[in-house]
């Protein structure tokens, strides 16, 4: 996970002959990139939600057990659902302001 | 970290298209892992090492191990719940609702 491995990986594509790509390949790549971007966005949301909900749901102090206990697990799930609800409230309000 | 797994791109194929796809996926996975490690460290250090001493104590280390496991379990729980919810929402949007995602 150091810098050299990151840049090294990027340089791996340097000698690729892109003119060999057929139109069909280009189309496929296009779709692939769209899907991967969406996957990345979803993962970013999951990171941010885990961060927020972990703060709210995991009982304070040192952590003794690796599993989520019977309060923490439903709390994490509720936290995700309520965050989304709240998100929709915001969207609806903005919609109203616009209309 | 399993619910959004990469679709298996053949590791041996060498045509440019596959190479590019593999590269993109590797970078994305690396980025994902990097954020996870960063968040994990942030939360668990806060929890397990409230007052840093001259070395990491046995207790702090035990706490760290448990905390890491808990954070990853939490990540997977959130992932499942979140993906289920956006699937539900987009289905509803598809059935004539106006709240698109």
N, CA and C atoms of all chains as a GROMACS GRO file, in nm:
protein
  600
    1UNK      N    1   0.082  -0.121   0.000
    1UNK     CA    2   0.000   0.000   0.000
    1UNK      C    3   0.085   0.126   0.000
    2UNK      N    4   0.207   0.119  -0.051
    2UNK     CA    5   0.289   0.240  -0.053
    2UNK      C    6   0.278   0.310  -0.188
    3UNK      N    7   0.336   0.424  -0.198
    3UNK     CA    8   0.321   0.505  -0.319
    3UNK      C    9   0.377   0.436  -0.442
    4UNK      N   10   0.492   0.374  -0.426
    4UNK     CA   11   0.558   0.314  -0.543
    4UNK      C   12   0.470   0.207  -0.606
    5UNK      N   13   0.398   0.130  -0.522
    5UNK     CA   14   0.314   0.026  -0.579
    5UNK      C   15   0.197   0.088  -0.655
    6UNK      N   16   0.148   0.203  -0.606
    6UNK     CA   17   0.036   0.267  -0.672
    6UNK      C   18   0.077   0.319  -0.810
    7UNK      N   19   0.190   0.392  -0.811
    7UNK     CA   20   0.234   0.447  -0.938
    7UNK      C   21   0.282   0.337  -1.031
    8UNK      N   22   0.347   0.238  -0.973
    8UNK     CA   23   0.395   0.126  -1.053
    8UNK      C   24   0.281   0.056  -1.125
    9UNK      N   25   0.169   0.040  -1.054
    9UNK     CA   26   0.055  -0.026  -1.116
    9UNK      C   27   0.003   0.057  -1.233
   10UNK      N   28   0.003   0.190  -1.215
   10UNK     CA   29  -0.048   0.277  -1.319
   10UNK      C   30   0.040   0.272  -1.443
   11UNK      N   31   0.169   0.258  -1.421
   11UNK     CA   32   0.262   0.257  -1.533
   11UNK      C   33   0.249   0.129  -1.616
   12UNK      N   34   0.187   0.027  -1.556
   12UNK     CA   35   0.171  -0.100  -1.624
   12UNK      C   36   0.095  -0.091  -1.755
   13UNK      N   37   0.013   0.014  -1.768
   13UNK     CA   38  -0.066   0.027  -1.890
   13UNK      C   39   0.004   0.110  -1.996
   14UNK      N   40   0.121   0.162  -1.962
   14UNK     CA   41   0.189   0.255  -2.050
   14UNK      C   42   0.216   0.203  -2.190
   15UNK      N   43   0.250   0.075  -2.199
   15UNK     CA   44   0.288   0.022  -2.330
   15UNK      C   45   0.171  -0.045  -2.403
   16UNK      N   46   0.050  -0.012  -2.360
   16UNK     CA   47  -0.067  -0.071  -2.426
   16UNK      C   48  -0.093  -0.004  -2.561
   17UNK      N   49  -0.123  -0.085  -2.660
   17UNK     CA   50  -0.158  -0.028  -2.790
   17UNK      C   51  -0.310  -0.012  -2.800
   18UNK      N   52  -0.353   0.112  -2.775
   18UNK     CA   53  -0.497   0.135  -2.768
   18UNK      C   54  -0.563   0.132  -2.906
   19UNK      N   55  -0.483   0.149  -3.011
   19UNK     CA   56  -0.542   0.148  -3.145
   19UNK      C   57  -0.594   0.009  -3.181
   20UNK      N   58  -0.554  -0.091  -3.102
   20UNK     CA   59  -0.602  -0.226  -3.128
   20UNK      C   60  -0.745  -0.248  -3.079
   21UNK      N   61  -0.796  -0.151  -3.003
   21UNK     CA   62  -0.931  -0.169  -2.949
   21UNK      C   63  -1.036  -0.158  -3.060
   22UNK      N   64  -1.122  -0.256  -3.068
   22UNK     CA   65  -1.231  -0.249  -3.165
   22UNK      C   66  -1.342  -0.160  -3.109
   23UNK      N   67  -1.436  -0.124  -3.195
   23UNK     CA   68  -1.548  -0.042  -3.149
   23UNK      C   69  -1.626  -0.115  -3.041
   24UNK      N   70  -1.635  -0.245  -3.058
   24UNK     CA   71  -1.709  -0.324  -2.961
   24UNK      C   72  -1.636  -0.323  -2.826
   25UNK      N   73  -1.503  -0.333  -2.831
   25UNK     CA   74  -1.424  -0.324  -2.708
   25UNK      C   75  -1.447  -0.191  -2.638
   26UNK      N   76  -1.447  -0.084  -2.719
   26UNK     CA   77  -1.465   0.049  -2.662
   26UNK      C   78  -1.601   0.060  -2.593
   27UNK      N   79  -1.701   0.007  -2.660
   27UNK     CA   80  -1.836   0.007  -2.604
   27UNK      C   81  -1.837  -0.068  -2.470
   28UNK      N   82  -1.773  -0.184  -2.471
   28UNK     CA   83  -1.769  -0.266  -2.349
   28UNK      C   84  -1.696  -0.194  -2.236
   29UNK      N   85  -1.586  -0.127  -2.273
   29UNK     CA   86  -1.510  -0.053  -2.172
   29UNK      C   87  -1.594   0.059  -2.113
   30UNK      N   88  -1.666   0.126  -2.200
   30UNK     CA   89  -1.754   0.235  -2.158
   30UNK      C   90  -1.851   0.186  -2.051
   31UNK      N   91  -1.920   0.076  -2.081
   31UNK     CA   92  -2.015   0.018  -1.987
   31UNK      C   93  -1.945  -0.022  -1.857
   32UNK      N   94  -1.828  -0.082  -1.874
   32UNK     CA   95  -1.753  -0.128  -1.757
   32UNK      C   96  -1.719  -0.011  -1.664
   33UNK      N   97  -1.674   0.099  -1.724
   33UNK     CA   98  -1.636   0.215  -1.644
   33UNK      C   99  -1.757   0.274  -1.572
   34UNK      N  100  -1.869   0.281  -1.644
   34UNK     CA  101  -1.991   0.332  -1.580
   34UNK      C  102  -2.027   0.246  -1.460
   35UNK      N  103  -2.023   0.114  -1.477
   35UNK     CA  104  -2.056   0.024  -1.366
   35UNK      C  105  -1.959   0.035  -1.250
   36UNK      N  106  -1.830   0.043  -1.284
   36UNK     CA  107  -1.730   0.053  -1.179
   36UNK      C  108  -1.743   0.184  -1.102
   37UNK      N  109  -1.776   0.292  -1.172
   37UNK     CA  110  -1.794   0.420  -1.103
   37UNK      C  111  -1.910   0.411  -1.006
   38UNK      N  112  -2.015   0.344  -1.050
   38UNK     CA  113  -2.130   0.331  -0.962
   38UNK      C  114  -2.092   0.247  -0.839
   39UNK      N  115  -2.019   0.141  -0.864
   39UNK     CA  116  -1.975   0.055  -0.754
   39UNK      C  117  -1.890   0.135  -0.656
   40UNK      N  118  -1.802   0.220  -0.710
   40UNK     CA  119  -1.716   0.301  -0.625
   40UNK      C  120  -1.797   0.401  -0.542
   41UNK      N  121  -1.898   0.461  -0.607
   41UNK     CA  122  -1.984   0.556  -0.534
   41UNK      C  123  -2.057   0.487  -0.421
   42UNK      N  124  -2.111   0.368  -0.450
   42UNK     CA  125  -2.184   0.294  -0.347
   42UNK      C  126  -2.090   0.258  -0.232
   43UNK      N  127  -1.970   0.214  -0.267
   43UNK     CA  128  -1.874   0.179  -0.162
   43UNK      C  129  -1.837   0.300  -0.078
   44UNK      N  130  -1.824   0.415  -0.142
   44UNK     CA  131  -1.793   0.537  -0.067
   44UNK      C  132  -1.905   0.568   0.032
   45UNK      N  133  -2.030   0.552  -0.011
   45UNK     CA  134  -2.143   0.575   0.079
   45UNK      C  135  -2.140   0.476   0.195
   46UNK      N  136  -2.105   0.351   0.166
   46UNK     CA  137  -2.100   0.251   0.272
   46UNK      C  138  -1.992   0.288   0.375
   47UNK      N  139  -1.879   0.336   0.326
   47UNK     CA  140  -1.774   0.378   0.420
   47UNK      C  141  -1.823   0.490   0.509
   48UNK      N  142  -1.887   0.587   0.448
   48UNK     CA  143  -1.932   0.703   0.523
   48UNK      C  144  -2.042   0.666   0.621
   49UNK      N  145  -2.134   0.578   0.578
   49UNK     CA  146  -2.241   0.533   0.668
   49UNK      C  147  -2.186   0.450   0.783
   50UNK      N  148  -2.092   0.362   0.753
   50UNK     CA  149  -2.033   0.280   0.860
   50UNK      C  150  -1.968   0.371   0.963
   51UNK      N  151  -1.897   0.472   0.914
   51UNK     CA  152  -1.831   0.568   1.002
   51UNK      C  153  -1.932   0.635   1.096
   52UNK      N  154  -2.038   0.692   1.036
   52UNK     CA  155  -2.140   0.761   1.115
   52UNK      C  156  -2.210   0.667   1.213
   53UNK      N  157  -2.252   0.551   1.164
   53UNK     CA  158  -2.333   0.462   1.245
   53UNK      C  159  -2.251   0.391   1.353
   54UNK      N  160  -2.125   0.365   1.326
   54UNK     CA  161  -2.037   0.304   1.425
   54UNK      C  162  -2.027   0.397   1.547
   55UNK      N  163  -2.012   0.526   1.520
   55UNK     CA  164  -2.007   0.625   1.628
   55UNK      C  165  -2.134   0.621   1.712
   56UNK      N  166  -2.249   0.608   1.644
   56UNK     CA  167  -2.377   0.614   1.714
   56UNK      C  168  -2.411   0.484   1.785
   57UNK      N  169  -2.374   0.372   1.728
   57UNK     CA  170  -2.430   0.244   1.774
   57UNK      C  171  -2.340   0.162   1.865
   58UNK      N  172  -2.211   0.182   1.856
   58UNK     CA  173  -2.123   0.094   1.933
   58UNK      C  174  -2.098   0.157   2.070
   59UNK      N  175  -2.135   0.079   2.174
   59UNK     CA  176  -2.129   0.132   2.311
   59UNK      C  177  -1.988   0.184   2.342
   60UNK      N  178  -1.982   0.296   2.414
   60UNK     CA  179  -1.854   0.363   2.435
   60UNK      C  180  -1.757   0.279   2.517
   61UNK      N  181  -1.632   0.316   2.512
   61UNK     CA  182  -1.529   0.247   2.589
   61UNK      C  183  -1.454   0.144   2.508
   62UNK      N  184  -1.363   0.074   2.574
   62UNK     CA  185  -1.282  -0.026   2.506
   62UNK      C  186  -1.370  -0.138   2.451
   63UNK      N  187  -1.325  -0.200   2.343
   63UNK     CA  188  -1.405  -0.303   2.277
   63UNK      C  189  -1.354  -0.441   2.317
   64UNK      N  190  -1.447  -0.524   2.367
   64UNK     CA  191  -1.405  -0.654   2.419
   64UNK      C  192  -1.433  -0.768   2.323
   65UNK      N  193  -1.544  -0.754   2.247
   65UNK     CA  194  -1.580  -0.863   2.156
   65UNK      C  195  -1.585  -0.816   2.011
   66UNK      N  196  -1.543  -0.904   1.919
   66UNK     CA  197  -1.541  -0.866   1.778
   66UNK      C  198  -1.677  -0.866   1.712
   67UNK      N  199  -1.770  -0.947   1.764
   67UNK     CA  200  -1.902  -0.954   1.702
   67UNK      C  201  -1.987  -0.835   1.746
   68UNK      N  202  -2.088  -0.804   1.666
   68UNK     CA  203  -2.182  -0.700   1.706
   68UNK      C  204  -2.280  -0.763   1.805
   69UNK      N  205  -2.307  -0.696   1.918
   69UNK     CA  206  -2.399  -0.755   2.014
   69UNK      C  207  -2.544  -0.732   1.972
   70UNK      N  208  -2.638  -0.778   2.056
   70UNK     CA  209  -2.778  -0.780   2.010
   70UNK      C  210  -2.842  -0.641   2.006
   71UNK      N  211  -2.777  -0.543   2.063
   71UNK     CA  212  -2.825  -0.406   2.045
   71UNK      C  213  -2.758  -0.338   1.926
   72UNK      N  214  -2.630  -0.368   1.912
   72UNK     CA  215  -2.552  -0.297   1.810
   72UNK      C  216  -2.596  -0.332   1.668
   73UNK      N  217  -2.626  -0.460   1.647
   73UNK     CA  218  -2.657  -0.504   1.510
   73UNK      C  219  -2.784  -0.435   1.457
   74UNK      N  220  -2.899  -0.444   1.532
   74UNK     CA  221  -3.016  -0.372   1.484
   74UNK      C  222  -2.996  -0.222   1.478
   75UNK      N  223  -2.916  -0.168   1.568
   75UNK     CA  224  -2.889  -0.024   1.566
   75UNK      C  225  -2.820   0.015   1.436
   76UNK      N  226  -2.721  -0.064   1.393
   76UNK     CA  227  -2.653  -0.035   1.267
   76UNK      C  228  -2.752  -0.038   1.150
   77UNK      N  229  -2.840  -0.140   1.152
   77UNK     CA  230  -2.935  -0.150   1.040
   77UNK      C  231  -3.034  -0.034   1.042
   78UNK      N  232  -3.087  -0.002   1.160
   78UNK     CA  233  -3.178   0.112   1.171
   78UNK      C  234  -3.110   0.241   1.129
   79UNK      N  235  -2.985   0.254   1.167
   79UNK     CA  236  -2.910   0.375   1.136
   79UNK      C  237  -2.904   0.398   0.985
   80UNK      N  238  -2.879   0.290   0.911
   80UNK     CA  239  -2.875   0.301   0.764
   80UNK      C  240  -3.012   0.343   0.712
   81UNK      N  241  -3.117   0.274   0.758
   81UNK     CA  242  -3.252   0.303   0.710
   81UNK      C  243  -3.295   0.446   0.741
   82UNK      N  244  -3.269   0.491   0.865
   82UNK     CA  245  -3.311   0.626   0.902
   82UNK      C  246  -3.229   0.732   0.830
   83UNK      N  247  -3.103   0.701   0.806
   83UNK     CA  248  -3.021   0.796   0.730
   83UNK      C  249  -3.079   0.816   0.591
   84UNK      N  250  -3.120   0.705   0.530
   84UNK     CA  251  -3.181   0.713   0.397
   84UNK      C  252  -3.313   0.788   0.402
   85UNK      N  253  -3.396   0.758   0.503
   85UNK     CA  254  -3.522   0.832   0.521
   85UNK      C  255  -3.495   0.982   0.527
   86UNK      N  256  -3.399   1.017   0.612
   86UNK     CA  257  -3.366   1.159   0.630
   86UNK      C  258  -3.319   1.221   0.499
   87UNK      N  259  -3.242   1.142   0.427
   87UNK     CA  260  -3.193   1.186   0.297
   87UNK      C  261  -3.310   1.218   0.202
   88UNK      N  262  -3.412   1.132   0.207
   88UNK     CA  263  -3.527   1.155   0.120
   88UNK      C  264  -3.608   1.276   0.164
   89UNK      N  265  -3.614   1.298   0.296
   89UNK     CA  266  -3.683   1.418   0.345
   89UNK      C  267  -3.616   1.543   0.287
   90UNK      N  268  -3.485   1.544   0.291
   90UNK     CA  269  -3.410   1.658   0.238
   90UNK      C  270  -3.440   1.676   0.089
   91UNK      N  271  -3.436   1.564   0.015
   91UNK     CA  272  -3.462   1.572  -0.129
   91UNK      C  273  -3.601   1.626  -0.158
   92UNK      N  274  -3.699   1.577  -0.079
   92UNK     CA  275  -3.837   1.621  -0.100
   92UNK      C  276  -3.852   1.770  -0.074
   93UNK      N  277  -3.790   1.816   0.035
   93UNK     CA  278  -3.797   1.958   0.069
   93UNK      C  279  -3.736   2.043  -0.043
   94UNK      N  280  -3.623   1.998  -0.094
   94UNK     CA  281  -3.557   2.072  -0.201
   94UNK      C  282  -3.645   2.076  -0.326
   95UNK      N  283  -3.709   1.962  -0.350
   95UNK     CA  284  -3.801   1.952  -0.463
   95UNK      C  285  -3.911   2.058  -0.450
   96UNK      N  286  -3.964   2.070  -0.327
   96UNK     CA  287  -4.071   2.167  -0.300
   96UNK      C  288  -4.024   2.309  -0.328
   97UNK      N  289  -3.903   2.338  -0.281
   97UNK     CA  290  -3.847   2.472  -0.299
   97UNK      C  291  -3.834   2.507  -0.447
   98UNK      N  292  -3.801   2.405  -0.522
   98UNK     CA  293  -3.777   2.427  -0.663
   98UNK      C  294  -3.909   2.448  -0.739
   99UNK      N  295  -4.012   2.369  -0.698
   99UNK     CA  296  -4.137   2.366  -0.776
   99UNK      C  297  -4.227   2.486  -0.758
  100UNK      N  298  -1.708  -0.747   0.335
  100UNK     CA  299  -1.653  -0.691   0.212
  100UNK      C  300  -1.685  -0.780   0.093
  101UNK      N  301  -1.794  -0.857   0.108
  101UNK     CA  302  -1.814  -0.960   0.007
  101UNK      C  303  -1.927  -0.927  -0.089
  102UNK      N  304  -2.015  -0.837  -0.049
  102UNK     CA  305  -2.138  -0.822  -0.125
  102UNK      C  306  -2.120  -0.750  -0.257
  103UNK      N  307  -2.011  -0.678  -0.272
  103UNK     CA  308  -1.992  -0.607  -0.399
  103UNK      C  309  -1.871  -0.662  -0.473
  104UNK      N  310  -1.848  -0.791  -0.456
  104UNK     CA  311  -1.727  -0.852  -0.509
  104UNK      C  312  -1.706  -0.827  -0.657
  105UNK      N  313  -1.581  -0.828  -0.697
  105UNK     CA  314  -1.547  -0.804  -0.837
  105UNK      C  315  -1.590  -0.923  -0.921
  106UNK      N  316  -1.641  -0.895  -1.039
  106UNK     CA  317  -1.671  -1.006  -1.127
  106UNK      C  318  -1.538  -1.059  -1.178
  107UNK      N  319  -1.523  -1.190  -1.182
  107UNK     CA  320  -1.392  -1.246  -1.212
  107UNK      C  321  -1.344  -1.213  -1.352
  108UNK      N  322  -1.240  -1.132  -1.359
  108UNK     CA  323  -1.178  -1.106  -1.488
  108UNK      C  324  -1.062  -1.203  -1.501
  109UNK      N  325  -1.060  -1.274  -1.608
  109UNK     CA  326  -0.954  -1.374  -1.626
  109UNK      C  327  -0.817  -1.311  -1.606
  110UNK      N  328  -0.738  -1.371  -1.522
  110UNK     CA  329  -0.609  -1.313  -1.487
  110UNK      C  330  -0.505  -1.338  -1.596
  111UNK      N  331  -0.539  -1.420  -1.691
  111UNK     CA  332  -0.436  -1.460  -1.788
  111UNK      C  333  -0.454  -1.396  -1.924
  112UNK      N  334  -0.575  -1.350  -1.950
  112UNK     CA  335  -0.599  -1.289  -2.080
  112UNK      C  336  -0.516  -1.162  -2.094
  113UNK      N  337  -0.461  -1.139  -2.211
  113UNK     CA  338  -0.370  -1.027  -2.227
  113UNK      C  339  -0.413  -0.924  -2.329
  114UNK      N  340  -0.538  -0.935  -2.379
  114UNK     CA  341  -0.580  -0.832  -2.474
  114UNK      C  342  -0.599  -0.701  -2.400
  115UNK      N  343  -0.580  -0.588  -2.472
  115UNK     CA  344  -0.579  -0.457  -2.406
  115UNK      C  345  -0.706  -0.429  -2.326
  116UNK      N  346  -0.819  -0.471  -2.379
  116UNK     CA  347  -0.945  -0.442  -2.309
  116UNK      C  348  -0.945  -0.504  -2.169
  117UNK      N  349  -0.912  -0.631  -2.164
  117UNK     CA  350  -0.911  -0.699  -2.034
  117UNK      C  351  -0.808  -0.639  -1.941
  118UNK      N  352  -0.695  -0.601  -1.998
  118UNK     CA  353  -0.589  -0.540  -1.917
  118UNK      C  354  -0.638  -0.412  -1.851
  119UNK      N  355  -0.707  -0.329  -1.931
  119UNK     CA  356  -0.758  -0.203  -1.878
  119UNK      C  357  -0.861  -0.230  -1.768
  120UNK      N  358  -0.951  -0.323  -1.796
  120UNK     CA  359  -1.054  -0.355  -1.697
  120UNK      C  360  -0.992  -0.403  -1.566
  121UNK      N  361  -0.893  -0.491  -1.581
  121UNK     CA  362  -0.830  -0.546  -1.461
  121UNK      C  363  -0.763  -0.436  -1.381
  122UNK      N  364  -0.697  -0.346  -1.456
  122UNK     CA  365  -0.628  -0.234  -1.392
  122UNK      C  366  -0.726  -0.147  -1.313
  123UNK      N  367  -0.838  -0.112  -1.378
  123UNK     CA  368  -0.938  -0.028  -1.313
  123UNK      C  369  -0.990  -0.095  -1.186
  124UNK      N  370  -1.017  -0.223  -1.198
  124UNK     CA  371  -1.072  -0.295  -1.085
  124UNK      C  372  -0.971  -0.303  -0.969
  125UNK      N  373  -0.846  -0.325  -1.005
  125UNK     CA  374  -0.742  -0.331  -0.902
  125UNK      C  375  -0.731  -0.199  -0.827
  126UNK      N  376  -0.733  -0.090  -0.904
  126UNK     CA  377  -0.722   0.041  -0.840
  126UNK      C  378  -0.841   0.068  -0.750
  127UNK      N  379  -0.960   0.029  -0.798
  127UNK     CA  380  -1.080   0.050  -0.718
  127UNK      C  381  -1.075  -0.032  -0.589
  128UNK      N  382  -1.032  -0.156  -0.601
  128UNK     CA  383  -1.024  -0.241  -0.482
  128UNK      C  384  -0.920  -0.188  -0.384
  129UNK      N  385  -0.810  -0.139  -0.438
  129UNK     CA  386  -0.705  -0.082  -0.355
  129UNK      C  387  -0.756   0.040  -0.280
  130UNK      N  388  -0.827   0.125  -0.350
  130UNK     CA  389  -0.883   0.245  -0.291
  130UNK      C  390  -0.980   0.209  -0.180
  131UNK      N  391  -1.063   0.108  -0.206
  131UNK     CA  392  -1.159   0.062  -0.108
  131UNK      C  393  -1.088   0.013   0.018
  132UNK      N  394  -0.985  -0.069  -0.002
  132UNK     CA  395  -0.911  -0.122   0.111
  132UNK      C  396  -0.842  -0.011   0.190
  133UNK      N  397  -0.791   0.088   0.115
  133UNK     CA  398  -0.720   0.198   0.180
  133UNK      C  399  -0.814   0.277   0.272
  134UNK      N  400  -0.934   0.306   0.222
  134UNK     CA  401  -1.029   0.381   0.305
  134UNK      C  402  -1.068   0.299   0.428
  135UNK      N  403  -1.089   0.168   0.407
  135UNK     CA  404  -1.128   0.083   0.519
  135UNK      C  405  -1.021   0.085   0.628
  136UNK      N  406  -0.897   0.068   0.588
  136UNK     CA  407  -0.787   0.066   0.685
  136UNK      C  408  -0.778   0.200   0.758
  137UNK      N  409  -0.795   0.307   0.684
  137UNK     CA  410  -0.788   0.441   0.742
  137UNK      C  411  -0.896   0.461   0.849
  138UNK      N  412  -1.020   0.425   0.813
  138UNK     CA  413  -1.133   0.440   0.905
  138UNK      C  414  -1.117   0.351   1.027
  139UNK      N  415  -1.073   0.229   1.000
  139UNK     CA  416  -1.053   0.133   1.105
  139UNK      C  417  -0.954   0.185   1.209
  140UNK      N  418  -0.843   0.234   1.159
  140UNK     CA  419  -0.741   0.289   1.246
  140UNK      C  420  -0.793   0.407   1.327
  141UNK      N  421  -0.864   0.494   1.258
  141UNK     CA  422  -0.918   0.613   1.321
  141UNK      C  423  -1.009   0.577   1.438
  142UNK      N  424  -1.108   0.490   1.411
  142UNK     CA  425  -1.203   0.452   1.514
  142UNK      C  426  -1.138   0.374   1.627
  143UNK      N  427  -1.058   0.275   1.590
  143UNK     CA  428  -1.005   0.185   1.691
  143UNK      C  429  -0.897   0.251   1.776
  144UNK      N  430  -0.824   0.341   1.716
  144UNK     CA  431  -0.723   0.413   1.796
  144UNK      C  432  -0.793   0.500   1.900
  145UNK      N  433  -0.897   0.567   1.856
  145UNK     CA  434  -0.978   0.650   1.944
  145UNK      C  435  -1.032   0.567   2.061
  146UNK      N  436  -1.084   0.449   2.029
  146UNK     CA  437  -1.145   0.362   2.129
  146UNK      C  438  -1.045   0.296   2.221
  147UNK      N  439  -0.940   0.242   2.161
  147UNK     CA  440  -0.854   0.150   2.234
  147UNK      C  441  -0.733   0.216   2.298
  148UNK      N  442  -0.694   0.331   2.248
  148UNK     CA  443  -0.578   0.398   2.304
  148UNK      C  444  -0.615   0.540   2.346
  149UNK      N  445  -0.698   0.551   2.450
  149UNK     CA  446  -0.742   0.685   2.491
  149UNK      C  447  -0.626   0.771   2.541
  150UNK      N  448  -0.532   0.707   2.612
  150UNK     CA  449  -0.414   0.780   2.662
  150UNK      C  450  -0.288   0.704   2.621
  151UNK      N  451  -0.226   0.744   2.513
  151UNK     CA  452  -0.110   0.670   2.463
  151UNK      C  453   0.003   0.666   2.566
  152UNK      N  454   0.048   0.544   2.597
  152UNK     CA  455   0.159   0.529   2.690
  152UNK      C  456   0.289   0.510   2.615
  153UNK      N  457   0.391   0.459   2.682
  153UNK     CA  458   0.522   0.446   2.619
  153UNK      C  459   0.527   0.327   2.524
  154UNK      N  460   0.429   0.235   2.536
  154UNK     CA  461   0.418   0.126   2.439
  154UNK      C  462   0.273   0.080   2.434
  155UNK      N  463   0.241   0.000   2.332
  155UNK     CA  464   0.104  -0.049   2.320
  155UNK      C  465   0.088  -0.165   2.419
  156UNK      N  466  -0.006  -0.152   2.511
  156UNK     CA  467  -0.023  -0.257   2.612
  156UNK      C  468  -0.096  -0.377   2.554
  157UNK      N  469  -0.088  -0.489   2.628
  157UNK     CA  470  -0.156  -0.611   2.585
  157UNK      C  471  -0.306  -0.584   2.570
  158UNK      N  472  -0.361  -0.513   2.668
  158UNK     CA  473  -0.504  -0.481   2.667
  158UNK      C  474  -0.542  -0.398   2.545
  159UNK      N  475  -0.459  -0.302   2.513
  159UNK     CA  476  -0.486  -0.216   2.397
  159UNK      C  477  -0.484  -0.298   2.268
  160UNK      N  478  -0.389  -0.391   2.265
  160UNK     CA  479  -0.378  -0.475   2.146
  160UNK      C  480  -0.501  -0.564   2.129
  161UNK      N  481  -0.545  -0.624   2.241
  161UNK     CA  482  -0.665  -0.708   2.238
  161UNK      C  483  -0.785  -0.626   2.192
  162UNK      N  484  -0.796  -0.505   2.247
  162UNK     CA  485  -0.905  -0.416   2.208
  162UNK      C  486  -0.899  -0.388   2.059
  163UNK      N  487  -0.781  -0.364   2.008
  163UNK     CA  488  -0.764  -0.335   1.865
  163UNK      C  489  -0.812  -0.449   1.778
  164UNK      N  490  -0.772  -0.571   1.814
  164UNK     CA  491  -0.814  -0.687   1.736
  164UNK      C  492  -0.966  -0.699   1.733
  165UNK      N  493  -1.028  -0.687   1.852
  165UNK     CA  494  -1.173  -0.696   1.861
  165UNK      C  495  -1.238  -0.582   1.783
  166UNK      N  496  -1.181  -0.464   1.795
  166UNK     CA  497  -1.236  -0.346   1.728
  166UNK      C  498  -1.233  -0.361   1.576
  167UNK      N  499  -1.121  -0.413   1.527
  167UNK     CA  500  -1.110  -0.433   1.382
  167UNK      C  501  -1.218  -0.528   1.332
  168UNK      N  502  -1.235  -0.638   1.406
  168UNK     CA  503  -1.335  -0.735   1.366
  168UNK      C  504  -1.474  -0.672   1.369
  169UNK      N  505  -1.500  -0.595   1.474
  169UNK     CA  506  -1.630  -0.532   1.489
  169UNK      C  507  -1.655  -0.433   1.376
  170UNK      N  508  -1.553  -0.356   1.343
  170UNK     CA  509  -1.572  -0.255   1.238
  170UNK      C  510  -1.602  -0.320   1.103
  171UNK      N  511  -1.531  -0.429   1.075
  171UNK     CA  512  -1.555  -0.497   0.947
  171UNK      C  513  -1.692  -0.563   0.944
  172UNK      N  514  -1.733  -0.621   1.059
  172UNK     CA  515  -1.868  -0.676   1.066
  172UNK      C  516  -1.971  -0.565   1.044
  173UNK      N  517  -1.948  -0.452   1.108
  173UNK     CA  518  -2.038  -0.337   1.092
  173UNK      C  519  -2.043  -0.294   0.946
  174UNK      N  520  -1.928  -0.294   0.880
  174UNK     CA  521  -1.921  -0.254   0.738
  174UNK      C  522  -2.008  -0.346   0.654
  175UNK      N  523  -1.996  -0.475   0.680
  175UNK     CA  524  -2.075  -0.571   0.603
  175UNK      C  525  -2.224  -0.558   0.630
  176UNK      N  526  -2.259  -0.531   0.755
  176UNK     CA  527  -2.400  -0.510   0.790
  176UNK      C  528  -2.455  -0.389   0.716
  177UNK      N  529  -2.381  -0.279   0.721
  177UNK     CA  530  -2.423  -0.157   0.653
  177UNK      C  531  -2.434  -0.182   0.502
  178UNK      N  532  -2.334  -0.252   0.448
  178UNK     CA  533  -2.334  -0.280   0.305
  178UNK      C  534  -2.461  -0.353   0.262
  179UNK      N  535  -2.495  -0.460   0.334
  179UNK     CA  536  -2.615  -0.538   0.301
  179UNK      C  537  -2.740  -0.453   0.308
  180UNK      N  538  -2.752  -0.379   0.419
  180UNK     CA  539  -2.872  -0.298   0.442
  180UNK      C  540  -2.884  -0.188   0.337
  181UNK      N  541  -2.774  -0.124   0.307
  181UNK     CA  542  -2.773  -0.012   0.213
  181UNK      C  543  -2.806  -0.059   0.072
  182UNK      N  544  -2.742  -0.168   0.031
  182UNK     CA  545  -2.767  -0.219  -0.104
  182UNK      C  546  -2.912  -0.264  -0.118
  183UNK      N  547  -2.965  -0.331  -0.014
  183UNK     CA  548  -3.105  -0.373  -0.018
  183UNK      C  549  -3.196  -0.252  -0.031
  184UNK      N  550  -3.163  -0.145   0.043
  184UNK     CA  551  -3.248  -0.027   0.040
  184UNK      C  552  -3.244   0.043  -0.096
  185UNK      N  553  -3.128   0.060  -0.154
  185UNK     CA  554  -3.127   0.128  -0.283
  185UNK      C  555  -3.189   0.042  -0.392
  186UNK      N  556  -3.180  -0.091  -0.375
  186UNK     CA  557  -3.249  -0.177  -0.472
  186UNK      C  558  -3.399  -0.159  -0.461
  187UNK      N  559  -3.447  -0.154  -0.336
  187UNK     CA  560  -3.590  -0.136  -0.312
  187UNK      C  561  -3.636  -0.002  -0.370
  188UNK      N  562  -3.559   0.104  -0.342
  188UNK     CA  563  -3.597   0.237  -0.390
  188UNK      C  564  -3.599   0.244  -0.542
  189UNK      N  565  -3.500   0.185  -0.605
  189UNK     CA  566  -3.495   0.198  -0.750
  189UNK      C  567  -3.603   0.112  -0.815
  190UNK      N  568  -3.641   0.003  -0.747
  190UNK     CA  569  -3.754  -0.076  -0.798
  190UNK      C  570  -3.881   0.007  -0.795
  191UNK      N  571  -3.902   0.075  -0.680
  191UNK     CA  572  -4.020   0.158  -0.666
  191UNK      C  573  -4.022   0.269  -0.768
  192UNK      N  574  -3.906   0.328  -0.789
  192UNK     CA  575  -3.896   0.436  -0.888
  192UNK      C  576  -3.930   0.381  -1.026
  193UNK      N  577  -3.887   0.258  -1.052
  193UNK     CA  578  -3.915   0.196  -1.180
  193UNK      C  579  -4.063   0.168  -1.200
  194UNK      N  580  -4.138   0.147  -1.088
  194UNK     CA  581  -4.279   0.115  -1.098
  194UNK      C  582  -4.366   0.240  -1.100
  195UNK      N  583  -4.311   0.350  -1.140
  195UNK     CA  584  -4.394   0.469  -1.160
  195UNK      C  585  -4.379   0.573  -1.051
  196UNK      N  586  -4.300   0.545  -0.947
  196UNK     CA  587  -4.276   0.646  -0.844
  196UNK      C  588  -4.190   0.758  -0.901
  197UNK      N  589  -4.188   0.872  -0.833
  197UNK     CA  590  -4.112   0.984  -0.889
  197UNK      C  591  -3.981   1.007  -0.815
  198UNK      N  592  -3.962   0.939  -0.701
  198UNK     CA  593  -3.839   0.961  -0.625
  198UNK      C  594  -3.726   0.878  -0.683
  199UNK      N  595  -3.667   0.928  -0.788
  199UNK     CA  596  -3.557   0.856  -0.849
  199UNK      C  597  -3.430   0.869  -0.768
  200UNK      N  598  -3.338   0.779  -0.793
  200UNK     CA  599  -3.210   0.788  -0.722
  200UNK      C  600  -3.105   0.851  -0.812
   0.00000   0.00000   0.00000
